[in-house]
Each structure stands twice: as C-alpha cells, then as structure tokens.
Amino acid sequence: MTTIKNFIAEEINNNTRNIILITVEQGKALNKYKDELVFNRYSLEFFFQQDLVIIYDDIFTEYDPLKITLDEFLKAISNC
C-alpha cells in the first residue's frame, strides 16, 4: 500500500516541495482540471476541482494508490 509517510521519506526535499507547491498554485490559478508530477519512485495526480491528490508507487505498481485531499497533502508535506 502506498503511504504518505513513504512518499515523504523518499521524495520530499526543498526542491520537490517547491515544485509541488508551484504546480498546485498554478493549477488553482489557471483553473486546471488535472496536473501530474512524476518523481523517482512516485507519481502524483492532482485533481484540483475535486480537491484530490492520488499518489502512485511507480516501482511497485500492484500497490494501491493513496487518495488524499489536497489540503491534507499540503499539510503533510509542509510539516516534514
């Protein structure tokens, strides 16, 4: 199972956090429906109008993706 803890441990640093925050800010400002970011191991899909982030583990694709609200996701990456 994909977890926010594993995603943060493996992917979040100052650079990736900034990329995510810029993507979210631009997605909201431009009223985008969806955007995607791909990192070393994980992929993120942002569904802005649904306030949803889906995190996929690209290495172990049989793992269930994590679905989390955008607000919960942003809190999680801000607190690490």
C-alpha positions in Angstrom: 0.0 0.0 0.0 1.2 3.5 -0.9 1.5 5.8 2.2 2.1 9.5 2.6 4.9 8.6 5.1 6.8 6.6 2.4 6.3 9.2 -0.2 7.6 12.0 2.0 10.6 9.9 3.2 11.7 9.1 -0.4 10.7 12.1 -2.4 10.3 15.3 -0.4 13.2 17.8 -0.1 13.2 21.5 -0.5 13.3 21.3 -4.3 10.5 18.7 -4.7 8.3 20.6 -2.1 8.7 23.8 -4.1 7.9 22.1 -7.4 4.7 20.6 -5.8 3.7 24.0 -4.3 4.2 25.8 -7.7 2.2 23.1 -9.5 -0.7 23.4 -7.1 -0.6 27.2 -7.1 -0.6 27.4 -10.9 -3.2 24.7 -11.2 -5.6 26.5 -9.0 -4.8 29.9 -10.6 -5.4 28.6 -14.1 -8.5 26.6 -13.0 -6.9 23.4 -14.4 -8.8 20.2 -14.0 -5.8 17.9 -13.6 -2.0 18.0 -13.5 0.7 15.3 -12.9 4.2 15.2 -11.5 6.5 12.2 -11.8 9.4 11.7 -9.3 12.0 9.0 -8.9 9.6 6.4 -7.5 6.2 8.1 -7.1 3.7 9.9 -9.4 1.2 12.5 -8.2 -2.0 13.3 -9.9 -3.7 16.5 -8.8 -7.5 16.9 -9.4 -8.0 20.5 -8.5 -11.7 20.8 -8.7 -12.2 17.6 -6.7 -9.6 18.7 -4.1 -7.9 15.3 -4.6 -4.3 14.0 -4.9 -3.6 10.5 -5.9 -0.1 9.1 -5.2 1.1 6.1 -7.2 4.1 4.0 -6.5 5.7 3.6 -9.9 8.0 0.8 -8.9 5.5 -1.5 -7.1 2.5 -0.9 -9.4 0.5 -3.6 -7.7 0.3 -1.4 -4.6 -2.9 0.5 -4.1 -2.6 4.2 -4.8 -3.2 6.7 -2.0 -6.0 9.1 -2.3 -5.9 12.1 -0.1 -7.4 15.6 -0.1 -5.3 18.4 -1.5 -5.4 20.2 1.9 -4.3 17.1 3.8 -1.5 16.5 1.3 -0.2 20.1 1.5 -0.2 19.9 5.4 1.7 16.6 5.3 4.5 17.9 3.0 4.7 21.2 4.9 5.2 19.5 8.2 8.2 17.5 7.2 
